[in-house]
C-alpha cells in the first residue's frame, strides 16, 4: 500500500484518541518521534507497536532525528553518540594522513551502524542522517552537527556513516540540501539567508551531494533546507523548483525521496499560508512533508487538502522502510 506523503508527530508517551484519528488519515504516511515520546527502550518499542496496531492495513514509516551530540532523541538505554563534528576533528586535530583518515572512517561507520542497530531494535525505520552541511563556523544551529569544514571530508566520512546504516538494513536521509552551514540564522525561528553566488555553493556545499548521488548513487532520500539562497531564488530551497527540480533532480539526477523540512518552522512561513505551503512544496519537487509540534496545522491540512490533490508523480516514502 502506498503511504501518504505527510510525516506527523504524536503527543506523548502513549497514543491518544486524537493521535489515532490522525495516523489513520490517508494523507499520513509516517511518524516522527521526539524526546517527548521517549521514556525507555521498552516504552518506545511498545509505542511503535501500538502505532502499527492502530493503523492496520498500512504500516507507517517510523522516523526520528538520532544524529548524535545535542540532536539525539533517544538516550536512556541507547549509546551516547558523539556529535558528528567530533569524528571530523580526528583529522582536524592530528592531520590528514592515512592513519587518521582510516580511524575517522572506521568511527563514522561505527556511528552509522550503532544508530541503525539500536533503532532497529525498537522498530524505527529511518533516522534523518547524515548531515552533509559544511561547518563554515557561522551557523549555531548546525555547528558540530556538521562533520567537517572540508567538503571532500564531509563526503568521505558521511559515506562511511551511510555504509554503517546500510549494514543493519537502514536507508539514509542526507540534509539540509543544498547546505545550511553558511546561514547564520536558525531556520526553526527565523528567515535564514545565504547571500553567496550559485557557483560558490555548488563548488563547496553541493560537492558531497554530487559525490554521493551522482558518482556513487548511495543516497536514499534528501531533506531540503528552509534557507533562502537569495542570489539563486527568492524561495527557501524546500519550496524552490530551481533547487529541487533543476538542480537536485535534473543536474544531480537524484531519483529518490525528497523531504521538505518541518513546515511548522519559521523559515518555511515567509510568504505562504499553511495550505499554500503544501501545494508549493509538492509543485517544487518535494515528495514528503514533515509537520510537527502543530497539531492544529496538521488537522487543517487533513480536513482541507484533498488526497486527490497530491501530484501523481510524488514518490512513496514506503521505499524507505527498514530492510526493503
N, C-alpha and C positions, 0 to 999 in steps of 0.2 A: 504493500500500500504506500502510495506517495505521501510523504509527510508535508504538512503545511509549512509555510515559509517563516512563521513567527517563532522566535525564541523568547520565552517569558520567565519571570521569576515566580516564586511562591512565598507565602507569608512567613513561615517559621519552621519549627522542627517537625511538625505534622501537617498533613493536608487538611485544609478547611473545606467546607461545602462550596465556598466561592472558588477556591483553587480547583476543585474537581470539575466544576462547570467550565472554567476557562480552559483547562487542559483537554477537555473533550471537544472543544470547538474545532471545526475542520481547518481553520487558518493556523492553528497552533501545531507546530511540529517538534518543539523541543523545550527543554527547561534549562535555565542557567542557575546554578546553586551558588550561594554565598556563605559567609561565616554565620549569618543569621539562621542558616538552615542546618548548622553542624554543631552537634554536641560530642559525638563519639563515632567511631567507625561503625559500630553495631547500629547506632541510631540512624546514620545517614544511609546505610545499606538497606535498612527497613523502610526508610522514606522512599528510596528509589524503587523498591519492590512495590510499595503502595501506589506510586505514580503509575507503574506499568499495570497494576491490577485495576486501577480506576479508569484506564484508557484501553480496555480490552478491544482488540481489533486493530489497534495501531500502537506500536512500541516507540515512544518518543525518544528523540536524541537527548541524552543527558550530558550536560556540559558544565564546565567550571573553569575559573581562572586559577590555575595552580602553577604559577611561574617559578616561585622561589623568592626568597627575600621578603620584602614587605607585601608582595602580592602572592599570598598563599592562603586560600580559604579554609582548607582542612589542615589542622595542626596536631591536635591531641591524638596520639596513636599513629601518626604519619611521620616520615623522616622530616627533619628540619632542613629544608632546601636552601642552599646558598643563593643569593642574588646572582643572576647570570653574569653581571659585571665582574664578580669575584673570579669567575672562571677565566675571563679575558685578562684579568690582572696578573695571572700566572706569567703571561708573556710580557705584559707591560712592565712588570717589576724586574724580570730576570732576563729579558732579551728574547728576540725572535731567533731561536735556534731549534735544531731538530728535536732535541730532548724536551725543551719546554713546549713545543708545539704538540709533540706526542702526548705529554702529560695533560695538556689542556684539552685535546680532542678526546682522550680517554675519560676525562672528568665530565666533559659535555655529553658524551654518550651515556655515561652512568646517570647523569642528571635526567636525561630524557627517559631512560629505562626505569628509573625509580618512580618518576611521575606516572608512567603508564602502568607499571606493575601494581602500585598501590591504589591507583584509581580503578583499575580493572577489578580489583578485589571487592570493591563496594558497588560496582555496577555503573560507573561513569564511562561514557563513550569517548569524550573528546575534551582535552584541555586546550585552551586558546594559547598555544605556544608553538614555535618560539617567536620571540620579539626580534624582528630584523632591524629595528631602529638603530641609527648611528648615534653614539654618545658624543654630541657636539659640545657638551658642557654647558648647555643653555636651558634645557628642559628639566624642571624639578620633578614633574610627573613621570618622566621616563627615567632619568638618572641611571642608576645601576641596573635597571631592568634591561638596558642595552648592554650587549655583551662586550662591545669594544667601540673605540673611535675609528678603527680601521675597517673600511667596508669589506675588504678581502678576508680579514679575520672573522668578521661577523658571518660572512658566507660559509667559511670553513667550519667554524665551531657550531653554527646553527645546523649545518648538515649533520654533524655528529649527534646533536640533540634529536633531530628528525629520525636518524637511524636508531637511536635508543628507544624512541617512542615506537617505531615500527617493530622492534624486537618483541614487543608484547601486544602486537596487533592494533596499535593506535595509529590513526591518521594524524595530520597536523593542521594547524592554522597559523600561518605567518602573518605578522602585523607590525606596524599600522601603516598600510600602503598609502602613499609612496614613501612615507617616513615622517615620524613625529618628533625626531630628535632635535630639529633646529628651532621649532616654535617654542618660545618661552612660556606661553600661556598654557594652562591646563584646560583642555577642551571639555572636561567634565563641567567646568564652571564658567568658562569664558569663550569668546570668539578667538580661536587660536590662528595666528597668521605666520606665514612663511613668505618672505619677500625675495627669495632667490630666483634666478633665471632657471628655465627648464633644464638647460644643458648641465648646469651645476648639480641640480637634483638628480638628473639621470645618471651622471657620471659617478656620483657618490651613493646617495640613498637608495637608488634603484639597482645598483650593482648586485647586491645579494639576491634580489628577486630575479634579475636576469640570469644569474648563475644557477640558482636552484630551480627556476621554472624553465628557462629557455635551453640551458645546457644539460641539466640533469633530470628534469621532469619528475621531481620528487615532492612537489607541493600539492597537498590535498585541497586546501582552502586558504583563502586570503581574507583578512579583515581590513576594511578601508578606514582610514582616519577621518576625523571631523575637522582637520586642519584645512584652512583656505590658503592655497598657493597662489597669491594674488597676481603674479605675473603670468600665470598659466590659465586660470579660470576663476570666476567670481564665486563659485560654489565650493563648499567643502568637498574633498576628494570622494567622500562617501555618497555624495549627491551629484557627481560630476561625470557626464558622458566622456569628457576628454580623458579623465584619468582611468575610468573603469572600462570603457568601450574602446577608445582609441589606443590607449597605452597598454593597459593590462591585458585586455582580450586580443586586440589586433597586433600590437607591436611585440608584446611578450608571448603571445599565443597561449594564454592561460585558459584551460578548459574546465577547471574545477569550480567549486562553490565559492561565491563572493559574499561575505558577511558585511552588512552595514553595522558599524559600531553602534552602541546603545543610542536609540532615538530620543531617550529622555535626557541625554547630555546637552548642555547649553550650546556646545559648538555646532549642534545639528539644527538649532532653532533660529537661525539668523533671519530667514526670510519667510518661512513657511509655517502654516498650522500643521498639526499632527497628521491629519488625513492627507493633506497635500504632500507631507514628507514621505508617506508611504508610496504614493504614486511616483514622486520624483525619484525615490530610491530605486524602484523597480525599473523605471524608464532609463535611468542612468546605467544600470547594469548589475544591481545587487540581486542576489538570489534569496537571501535570508536576512530578516530584520530582527535585531535584538531590541527589546524594550523591557526595562526593569525598574523597580522602585517607583512605579507609576501605574498602579492598578486601574485608576480611573482612565488613564490614557489607553491601556490595553482594552478595557471594556468599550471605550469609544470606537476603537478600530474594529473589534469583533462585532459590534452592533451596527456599524455604519459602512464597513468596507466589504462589499460582496466577494465571496470566494471566486466568482466568475471574473472579477476584475484583475486577478493575479495573472500576469502575462504567461502565455503558453510556454515560452522558452525558458522560464525560471528553472534552474537546476535543483533537484531534490537534495535536501540535506540527509536523506536516508543513506546516501553513498558514504557518509562519514561514520556510520555505525561501527563500533569496535569489531575488528576481525573480518569485516566484509572485504 
